Amino acid sequence: MKKSLCFFCKVKNRAVLDRVEFYANDIRALRELGYDVRIATAPSEICAADLYFVWWWTWAFYPVSCARLLGRPVIITGVMDLDGLNEKPFWHRKLTAFALSQADANIFVSQMEFESVPREFRVRRARYAPLAVDTAIYKPNGNHRRKLVLSIGWLKGGNAVRKGMPELIQAAPLIHREHPEVRFVIAGEKGSYSPVLERMVRELGAESYVEFPGIISAETKIQLMQQCQVYLQPSRFEGFGLAILEAMSCGAAVVTSPVGAVPEVIGEAGVMVPSGSPEAIADSVNRLLDEPLLRNSLGAQARARAESLFAYERRKHELGEVILEVLSGKRCAEAPQPNAGSHDECSEKRSAQA
């Protein structure tokens, strides 16, 4: 009989779990690992299960409490911006600390956060399992690419700013001046920051070559990543950067910034520029548009890196290992108190293997 698993992620619209790849990939992996996955997107939907798998520490209080009442294990994963966390309300930080200390395993998606979070918080069973891409679906489609610069992100307040959307738009006229045939597509769900970005485009006189299509299907996203000459994401911070990885897997040349976990993802297979500099962004994009051999070389390196380090099967395998470890009842010594500067013993062993 299959073990039951309650997958909890607090979202308003359940369709997000299908549309956002890191949710969809984990749900798919958990089912392929043989678990009876039951989805909960609100506290009232949390059900009795053999195991609780939670995305994000902030709202994990509800499934953690339920798991403790039933004597069941709970695993939490997600991305954590430590700098941004310090700006959150006091209760937000307290809930995060509670979840990190109470989970039977905390799975970090970047080496950066795997190492840094336990220096700030008490963390039980820290594990590292990077996000992944299905390289059989996100793949190149020949060498034909359009005069297209692509960026994808949720256009809501802080997220659009974090993704470097204002600087991207400021760089667009500088790129268009050198390459008047190029078009810019900034895709993603429109939110509170959309009017600001659209006004910037109008004020710069860039309406004819910058478009905001809003939410696009996975098929359209893949097609655009296969067709673009440059994928541009000049972020101010990334806890991972899954869209960057997806573009890499499609063989696109990527321009981004050396912030957060981005260097872990991109390695030497892309161009990194200072975040916040439209001029540096434009210079790098113009260079790639001018030099097809460099562009194609970076795209090939990016594809190879996605296949070797971030394939879907890796995330699936590592989730399976952590779940089996937790369900087996094996216990590790808890991590030291915050700021002690080290993981628990089992985390140290895992780090050496990563």
N, C-alpha and C positions, 0 to 999 in steps of 0.2 A: 504493500500500500504506500502511495506517495506521501511524503511528509508535506504538511501544509505550510505555506509561507505567506505572511501578510506583508505586502509591499506598500509602504506608506510614503506619500509625498503630498504635502499640502499645496494644492493648486485649485484655482477656481474652476478651470475648464479641463475636464478629463482628457480632452483631445490633445492637450499639450504633451501628455505622456507618449503619444504616438508621434507627434511632430518633432519633439526635442530628442535628438539622437542619443544623448547619454542616458536618458530615462528608458527609451525604447530598447537600446542595446542591453541594458541590465535586465529588463523584464524578459526579453528574449533569451538571454543567457541563463537566467534562473529557471526558466521553463525547460530549456534544453538540458539543463543539469538534472532534470527529473522532479522538480518541485511543483506542487499544486499551488500556483501563485494566485493570490487573491488581492485585488487592488483596493486601496483605501486612499481617498484624497481629502478626507475631512476626519476629525476625531470621532465623529459619530459612526463612521464606516469601519473603524478598526474592529477586527473580529478575532476570535480565539484562533490561535495557530501554533504550530510547533516552533516557529522561528519568525522573528520580525526583522525586516530589512528596510532601512529608512534612508531616504535622501534628505540631507541637510540636518544640521545639529540644532538649529534654532527651534524648530517645531517638534523635535524628537521627544519632548517631555511626555506627550500623550502616549505614543507607542511604548516608550520605555516604562512608564508607569503601568501600563496594561501588562507588559511582559513580566514585570516584577510581581504583579499580583498573581499571575498564572504560573510563575516559576519557569518562564521560557526565556531563551537567549535573544538578544537583540544586537544587530549589526548596523552601524551608521556609516554612510559615505557622503562625499560632497566636496565642495571647494570652499576654502575659508580665506578671506582677505583679512589678515591680521591687522594691517594698518587701518583698514576701513572699520574693523570691529571695534577699535578704540573710540571711534566716533559714534557708535551706536548707543542707544539708551542703556542704562545700567542693567535693566532686566534682561535685555538681549544677551549681554555678556554672561550674566548669571545662568541663563538657560543653556547657553552654549557650554559653559563650564560643567554644568550638571550632566548634560548628555555625554560629554567626553569622558567623564569619570564613571558613568554608570553603564555605558555600552559594554557588551562582551567583546566587541572588536570595533575599532575605528579605522576605516579604510580611506587613506589619503590618495588622491589621484596624481600628485606631483611629489617628486623627491624633496622639493623645496619645503612643502608644508609637512611632509612626513618628518623632516628634521626640525622645523621651526616651531610647530604647534606644541610639541611636548616640552619645549623650553618655556612656554608661557602658561600652560595649563597642565593639570593632572590628567593623563591620558591612559586609559586601559587598553592594552593590546593594540598598539599602533601597527598598522600594516600599510604597505605601499602597493597599489595596483593602478597603473595609469589608465586613463580613458583610452578608448580604442575606436577604430574605424573598420568597417567591413570592406576590406580592400577588393573583394570580389564585386562589390556594387560601386563603391567610390574608386573608379579606375579611369585612366586616360582613354580617350577615344580618338586615336590618331593624332597627327601633328597639326591639323588645321585649327587655327584659333582666330577668333575675331578681334578687331580693334576694340577690346573691352577691358575695363578695369572694374573688378567686382569687389564688393564688401557686403558682409551679412551680419546683422545684429539687431537685437530688440531696441527699438527707438524710444525707449523710456528714459526720462531724466538722467539719473546717475549712470545707467548702463550705456547710453549713447555717448556720454562724455567719456566714460572709462574706455570705450572702444575707439576713442579718437576721431569720432565722426566730425566734429567741428573743424579739426585740423585737416581732415581728408577733404572736406568741401573747400576749405581755403586753398588747398594745394591743387584742386581741379583746374582752375583757370591757368595756373602756371604750367600744368601738363598740357592742357588743351592748346595753349599758345604755340607749343613746339609740335604738337600732334593734333591738329584740328579734326582729324577723322575719328579720334578716340571717343568712346562713350563710357559713362560711369553708371553702374547699377548699384544702388544701395538698398538691398532687400532686407526684409524682416518686419515683424509685427510693428505697426505704427502705434506709438504711445504718446506720452505727454511731451516729449521733446521733438516730435515730428514737425509741429508748426515752426519751431525755432530753426530747425535745419532747412526746411522749405523756404523760410524767409531769407536765410543766408544765401541760398541758391539764387533767389530772385534778385537780391541786392548785388550779387556778383555778376548778374547777367548770364547765368549758367543754365537756365532752364532748358535750352535746346540740347544739352549733352549730359545732364544729370537727371536720373529718374529714380523714383521711389515706388517700386511695384507692391510694397507691403508683403504680407505673408505669401510665400510661394511653396509649391509642393516639393517633396523630396526629389521627385524626378526632375523638376525644373531647376532646383538647386544644383543637382549633379550635372545637368547639361551646361549650366552657366559656368560651373567650375571646370568643366572639360573644355569650354570654349574661350574662357577669358585668357588674355595674354598676361595679366597680372592680377593676383589676389592681394588686396590691400587692406590691412588691419593695423593701423598705427596706434595700438592700445597704450593707455597709461598704466594699466595693470591687467594681468591675466593669471588666474589661479591654475589654468591649464591652457586653454585656447583650442577647443575642439574644432571650430570652423577652420582655423588655420590648418589643423591636421587633415581635415577632410579635403581642403583644397590641395594640400601636398599630395594626398593619395590619388587625386585626379591629375597629377602631373603639372599643376600650375606653379608658375614662379611666384613666390610670396615676398611681399614687403611688409615688415612688421617692426616691432620695437623690442629691445632687449630688457623687458620688464617681467617681473614675476617668474612664472614657470615657462615663458616662451622660449628662452634659450634651450631648455630641456627638450622641448618639442621639435624645434626647427634645426638645432645643431648648426652645421655649416651649409645646410640645404636651402638657404634663402638669404634675403638681404634684411639687415636690421638697422634702423635709423633712430635717432633720438626722438622720443615721443614729444609732442608739443611743437614741432618745427615743420610748418607747411613747406618751407623751402627745401629742407632735407628730404622730406617725403617726395616732393616733386622731382628733385634731382635723381633720386633712386629709381622712381618709376620711369622717368624719361630715359634713363640709361638702359633699363630693361627693354623698353619699347624700341630703342635704337639698336640694340645688340641681340638679334635673334639667337645666335649661337650660345651666348651666356644665358639667355632666357630658357632655352631648351635644355641646357646642361643642368641648371638649377632645378628645373621641373623633373628631370630624370632622377637627380639625387633625392629630391623630396619624395618621389614615389618609392624609391628604394628604402628610404628611412621609415616611411609609414609601414611598409611591408615587414621590415625586419624588427622594428621596435614596438609598434602600436597596432598590430593586427587584432581583430575582434577575438580570435581564439585565445590570445594571451589574457585579456581581461576575464573572459569566461573561465579559463583554467584557474586563475588566481582567486576569483570569487569562490569557485568550488572548493579550493584548498582551505580558505578561511572558514567557510561554512562548515566543512567537515571537522575542522579543528574545534570550532565552537560547539557543535552538536555532540562531539565526543566527550565534552566535559573537561577537556584539558584546561588547566589553570596556570597562568603565569603570575609572577609577582607583579603587583601594580607599579605603575610608573611613579617616580619620586614626586614630591610636592612641586608646584609651579616654580619655575626659574632654577630648578636644580640642575638643568642642563643635560639630562640624559633620559633615554627610554628605559622601559623595563627590560629584563634580561632577554625575553623572547623577541622583543622589538629590535634589540641590538643584533641578534642572530639574523633576523630577517633583513636588516639593513645591510649586513655584510653580503647577503645573497643578491640584493637588488642590483 
